[in-house]
């Protein structure tokens, strides 16, 4: 009840605790992006910071490519990634974070190679993002390359 005797129910998120869960997830994960930085998850930086990943896909250059596509004659193995979806985490006082769904594809000429890369990539990204789906474990018909695909939810504070 408020001071006038009118019953005021808490917003749905307060009743269900989703704001508290989201706050814990944000506190546990991604740092606030630097001012003037891209408005995308730091996938490239996380991959580059992992010795296990760079041992497989190099570091100069790192064979990790945005927009879900790699150059035509790229050396293998390599990683492609894209952010096909996302939404702001809105609150009454404005958006406090952005949630991105990021798809990461690991590519290799061999089954063992793609599995090793997928293990390294998952380990590199999970400290900063939530693995939410395994999307593909297949062989591309045209290129005959093996692919393992993940989707991560990445929460970035504003």
C-alpha positions as a Markdown table, in Angstrom:
| # | Residue | x | y | z |
|---|---|---|---|---|
| 1 | Unk | 0.0 | 0.0 | 0.0 |
| 2 | Unk | 1.2 | 3.5 | -0.7 |
| 3 | Unk | 0.5 | 6.5 | 1.6 |
| 4 | Unk | -3.0 | 7.0 | 0.1 |
| 5 | Unk | -4.0 | 3.4 | 1.0 |
| 6 | Unk | -3.8 | 2.2 | -2.6 |
| 7 | Unk | -2.2 | -1.2 | -3.1 |
| 8 | Unk | 0.8 | -1.0 | -5.4 |
| 9 | Unk | 2.1 | -4.3 | -6.7 |
| 10 | Unk | 5.8 | -4.6 | -7.6 |
| 11 | Unk | 6.7 | -4.8 | -11.3 |
| 12 | Unk | 6.7 | -8.3 | -12.7 |
| 13 | Unk | 10.5 | -8.4 | -12.7 |
| 14 | Unk | 10.6 | -7.7 | -9.0 |
| 15 | Unk | 8.1 | -10.4 | -8.3 |
| 16 | Unk | 9.9 | -13.0 | -10.3 |
| 17 | Unk | 13.4 | -11.9 | -9.5 |
| 18 | Unk | 14.6 | -11.7 | -13.1 |
| 19 | Unk | 16.2 | -8.3 | -12.5 |
| 20 | Unk | 18.2 | -9.8 | -9.6 |
| 21 | Unk | 19.3 | -12.8 | -11.8 |
| 22 | Unk | 20.2 | -10.4 | -14.6 |
| 23 | Unk | 22.2 | -8.2 | -12.1 |
| 24 | Unk | 24.1 | -11.2 | -10.9 |
| 25 | Unk | 24.9 | -12.3 | -14.5 |
| 26 | Unk | 26.1 | -8.8 | -15.4 |
| 27 | Unk | 28.2 | -8.6 | -12.2 |
| 28 | Unk | 29.8 | -12.0 | -12.9 |
| 29 | Unk | 30.4 | -11.3 | -16.6 |
| 30 | Unk | 31.4 | -8.7 | -19.1 |
| 31 | Unk | 33.0 | -5.5 | -18.1 |
| 32 | Unk | 31.4 | -2.3 | -19.3 |
| 33 | Unk | 32.7 | -1.4 | -22.8 |
| 34 | Unk | 35.1 | 1.5 | -23.1 |
| 35 | Unk | 33.6 | 4.7 | -24.1 |
| 36 | Unk | 33.6 | 5.1 | -27.9 |
| 37 | Unk | 34.2 | 1.4 | -28.4 |
| 38 | Unk | 32.2 | -0.7 | -30.8 |
| 39 | Unk | 28.8 | -1.7 | -29.6 |
| 40 | Unk | 29.5 | -5.4 | -30.1 |
| 41 | Unk | 30.8 | -8.1 | -27.8 |
| 42 | Unk | 34.6 | -8.4 | -27.6 |
| 43 | Unk | 34.7 | -11.9 | -29.3 |
| 44 | Unk | 37.9 | -11.1 | -31.2 |
| 45 | Unk | 39.7 | -9.9 | -28.0 |
| 46 | Unk | 38.6 | -12.9 | -26.0 |
| 47 | Unk | 39.9 | -15.3 | -28.7 |
| 48 | Unk | 43.2 | -13.4 | -29.1 |
| 49 | Unk | 43.8 | -13.6 | -25.4 |
| 50 | Unk | 43.6 | -17.4 | -25.3 |
| 51 | Unk | 46.9 | -19.2 | -25.9 |
| 52 | Unk | 45.0 | -22.4 | -26.7 |
| 53 | Unk | 43.1 | -20.6 | -29.5 |
| 54 | Unk | 46.1 | -18.7 | -30.9 |
| 55 | Unk | 48.0 | -22.0 | -31.0 |
| 56 | Unk | 45.4 | -23.3 | -33.4 |
| 57 | Unk | 44.4 | -20.2 | -35.5 |
| 58 | Unk | 47.5 | -18.0 | -35.2 |
| 59 | Unk | 47.9 | -14.6 | -33.6 |
| 60 | Unk | 49.3 | -12.4 | -36.4 |
| 61 | Unk | 46.9 | -12.4 | -38.0 |
| 62 | Unk | 44.3 | -14.1 | -35.8 |
| 63 | Unk | 42.2 | -16.1 | -38.2 |
| 64 | Unk | 38.9 | -15.0 | -36.6 |
| 65 | Unk | 36.5 | -13.2 | -38.9 |
| 66 | Unk | 33.3 | -11.2 | -38.2 |
| 67 | Unk | 30.1 | -11.2 | -40.3 |
| 68 | Unk | 30.1 | -15.0 | -40.4 |
| 69 | Unk | 32.5 | -15.2 | -43.4 |
| 70 | Unk | 36.2 | -15.7 | -44.0 |
| 71 | Unk | 38.3 | -14.6 | -46.9 |
| 72 | Unk | 38.3 | -17.0 | -49.9 |
| 73 | Unk | 41.7 | -18.6 | -49.6 |
| 74 | Unk | 42.1 | -18.4 | -45.8 |
| 75 | Unk | 44.4 | -20.9 | -44.1 |
| 76 | Unk | 42.7 | -23.4 | -41.9 |
| 77 | Unk | 41.6 | -23.9 | -39.1 |
| 78 | Unk | 39.8 | -20.6 | -38.6 |
| 79 | Unk | 36.8 | -19.1 | -36.7 |
| 80 | Unk | 33.9 | -17.0 | -38.0 |
| 81 | Unk | 31.4 | -15.1 | -35.8 |
| 82 | Unk | 28.4 | -12.9 | -36.1 |
| 83 | Unk | 25.9 | -11.2 | -33.8 |
| 84 | Unk | 22.5 | -12.1 | -35.5 |
| 85 | Unk | 20.4 | -10.8 | -32.7 |
| 86 | Unk | 20.2 | -9.0 | -29.4 |
| 87 | Unk | 18.2 | -6.6 | -27.3 |
| 88 | Unk | 18.7 | -4.0 | -24.7 |
| 89 | Unk | 18.0 | -4.9 | -21.1 |
| 90 | Unk | 15.5 | -2.2 | -20.4 |
| 91 | Unk | 14.5 | -0.9 | -17.0 |
| 92 | Unk | 12.3 | 2.1 | -15.9 |
| 93 | Unk | 15.4 | 4.3 | -15.8 |
| 94 | Unk | 16.6 | 3.2 | -19.2 |
| 95 | Unk | 18.6 | 0.4 | -20.7 |
| 96 | Unk | 21.5 | -0.7 | -18.4 |
| 97 | Unk | 22.9 | -3.4 | -20.7 |
| 98 | Unk | 22.8 | -5.0 | -24.1 |
| 99 | Unk | 22.3 | -8.7 | -24.6 |
| 100 | Unk | 23.8 | -10.1 | -27.8 |
| 101 | Unk | 23.2 | -13.6 | -29.3 |
| 102 | Unk | 26.6 | -14.4 | -30.9 |
| 103 | Unk | 27.1 | -17.3 | -33.2 |
| 104 | Unk | 30.6 | -18.7 | -33.4 |
| 105 | Unk | 31.6 | -21.2 | -36.1 |
| 106 | Unk | 34.8 | -23.2 | -35.9 |
| 107 | Unk | 36.2 | -24.5 | -39.3 |
| 108 | Unk | 38.8 | -27.1 | -40.1 |
| 109 | Unk | 39.8 | -29.6 | -42.8 |
| 110 | Unk | 39.7 | -32.4 | -40.3 |
| 111 | Unk | 37.2 | -33.7 | -37.8 |
| 112 | Unk | 39.9 | -33.8 | -35.0 |
| 113 | Unk | 41.0 | -30.3 | -35.9 |
| 114 | Unk | 37.5 | -28.8 | -35.7 |
| 115 | Unk | 36.9 | -30.6 | -32.3 |
| 116 | Unk | 40.2 | -29.2 | -30.9 |
| 117 | Unk | 39.4 | -25.7 | -32.1 |
| 118 | Unk | 35.8 | -25.9 | -30.7 |
| 119 | Unk | 37.1 | -27.0 | -27.3 |
| 120 | Unk | 39.6 | -24.1 | -27.2 |
| 121 | Unk | 37.0 | -21.5 | -28.4 |
| 122 | Unk | 34.4 | -22.6 | -25.9 |
| 123 | Unk | 36.9 | -22.3 | -23.1 |
| 124 | Unk | 38.0 | -18.9 | -24.3 |
| 125 | Unk | 34.5 | -17.4 | -24.5 |
| 126 | Unk | 32.7 | -19.0 | -21.5 |
| 127 | Unk | 34.3 | -16.8 | -18.9 |
| 128 | Unk | 32.7 | -13.8 | -20.5 |
| 129 | Unk | 29.5 | -15.2 | -22.2 |
| 130 | Unk | 26.8 | -17.8 | -21.6 |
| 131 | Unk | 26.9 | -20.8 | -23.9 |
| 132 | Unk | 23.2 | -21.3 | -24.8 |
| 133 | Unk | 23.2 | -23.6 | -27.8 |
| 134 | Unk | 25.2 | -26.1 | -29.9 |
| 135 | Unk | 24.0 | -25.2 | -33.4 |
| 136 | Unk | 25.9 | -27.4 | -35.9 |
| 137 | Unk | 28.3 | -30.3 | -36.1 |
| 138 | Unk | 28.6 | -30.9 | -39.8 |
| 139 | Unk | 30.6 | -31.0 | -42.9 |
| 140 | Unk | 30.1 | -28.3 | -45.6 |
| 141 | Unk | 29.0 | -29.9 | -48.8 |
| 142 | Unk | 30.8 | -27.6 | -51.1 |
| 143 | Unk | 34.1 | -27.0 | -49.3 |
| 144 | Unk | 34.2 | -30.4 | -47.4 |
| 145 | Unk | 35.3 | -28.4 | -44.3 |
| 146 | Unk | 34.1 | -29.6 | -40.9 |
| 147 | Unk | 32.2 | -27.1 | -38.8 |
| 148 | Unk | 31.1 | -26.9 | -35.1 |
| 149 | Unk | 28.9 | -24.0 | -34.2 |
| 150 | Unk | 27.9 | -22.5 | -30.9 |
| 151 | Unk | 25.6 | -19.7 | -29.8 |
| 152 | Unk | 26.5 | -17.5 | -26.8 |
| 153 | Unk | 24.6 | -14.8 | -25.0 |
| 154 | Unk | 26.9 | -11.9 | -24.2 |
| 155 | Unk | 25.8 | -9.2 | -21.8 |
| 156 | Unk | 27.5 | -5.9 | -22.0 |
| 157 | Unk | 26.9 | -3.1 | -19.4 |
| 158 | Unk | 26.2 | 0.3 | -20.8 |
